[in-house]
């Protein structure tokens, strides 16, 4: 299977995440190079190269992760949302799947998940990596 065919089967929400990682690397590279020319030898280029290498390794790991389908998909209706006292930026979501099983997943609070709606969650070993609403 070619790369294009393989990427064609990856959900859009996960491809968008990869695109944002790649765009972030490009922005850091451009800004670091510009700062090096402005500051003339203050070490911004070296720092930029280290950042780009680290983020590039992360991007390659993310691509491999998606292409090998190492993520799990949970689809179902949100039946309960619990706000975490210790982790204010996260909510614990209880999902009831079509088979009647109930699963729990920690999701960033900024996603605006609503109780009673149907969602598809993508995770890896219980760690949230993306979601989309199912109509």
N, C-alpha and C positions, 0 to 999 in steps of 0.2 A: 504494500500500500504506500502511495506517495505521501509526501508531507502535506500537500494541498488536500488530498482526499482525507487524510487523517484529521487535519484541522477542521475540515468541513463537518465532521461529526461531533466536535466539541461544542458544548452549549455557548451561546453568545455571551452570557454573563461572565463566564470564565475566560473567554477570549478577550473581553473588555478589560479584565483584570491584568492580563499579560500585556496588553497594549499600554495600559497606564504605567506598568513597571518599566517598559521599554522607553516610554516618553519621559519618565523621571530620570532615567539614565542619561538620555540625550540632553535634558535641561541642565543636569549637574555638569556634564561635560562642557557645554557651551558657556555656562556661567563661570566655571572654574578656569577655563581658558581665557575668558575675558578679564577675570580678576587678576590672573597672572600677568597679562599685558599691562593692566592699569597699575598694579602694585610693583611690577618689575622685580621679580625674584624673591618674593616674600614666602614662597613655598606653596602657593595655591595650586600650582600645576601638579606637584607631587601628591598633595592631599586629594585633588580631583582624580588622579589616576588610581589611587588606592580605593576611593569611593566607587569609581566606575568598575574596577575589577571585582570588588565585593558584590556590588549590585548585579553585575554581569553573571557572576556565579549563581546568585539567587535566581536570576531570570532563566538561566539554562536549566536549573533544577526545577523551576516551575513549569517550563515547557515540557521537560521529560515527564514530570508528574502528570500533566494533562494528556500528553500523547499516549502514555501507557495506561491511562484510565485508572489511576491509583486513588481515585476519590469515590466516595459513596454518595448515592442520591436518595433522599428521603422526601417523599411527596405525601402531603396530607393536609388536613384541616387543623388550624391552630385552635386548641381547646382551652389553653391557659397561658397567661403571660405573668411571670413573677419578676419583679424588679429586684436586683441584687443590691443589698445595703452596702456591702463592702466594695463592690465593683459597680459604680454608678453608671458607667458607660456601657454596661452589658445587661441584657435581660435573659432570663431562662424561659425558653419557649417549649411548651408541651404540645406535641404533634400527634394526632390520631391518623394513622395510615388507613388505606382502603381495606386492609385485612383486619383492622380493629386493634392493631398493636399501637401502643403509645410510646413515643420516644421523646427524650429531652435533649435540647441543644442550646448552648450559649450563643447569643446573636448580639452584635452591636446594637445599642439602643437607637442609633440614628437611622436605622432602616425603616422605622415606622410600621412595624408589623402590627396587624389588627387581628383581634380574636374573631374566629368564625370564618376567616378567609382561607382559601386553598393556596398553598405555596409549595415550591420545590426547593429543597435545601441541598447544597453541596457541601460535603465535609470530608475531612481526612482524619481518621482515628478520633472522631468526636470533636475536631477543631473546625469551626466554621470557615468556609472559604468563599461562599457566595450563595445567592438565593434569587428566585424569581417568582412572581405571582402567576398562578395557573388559573386561567379563565374557565 
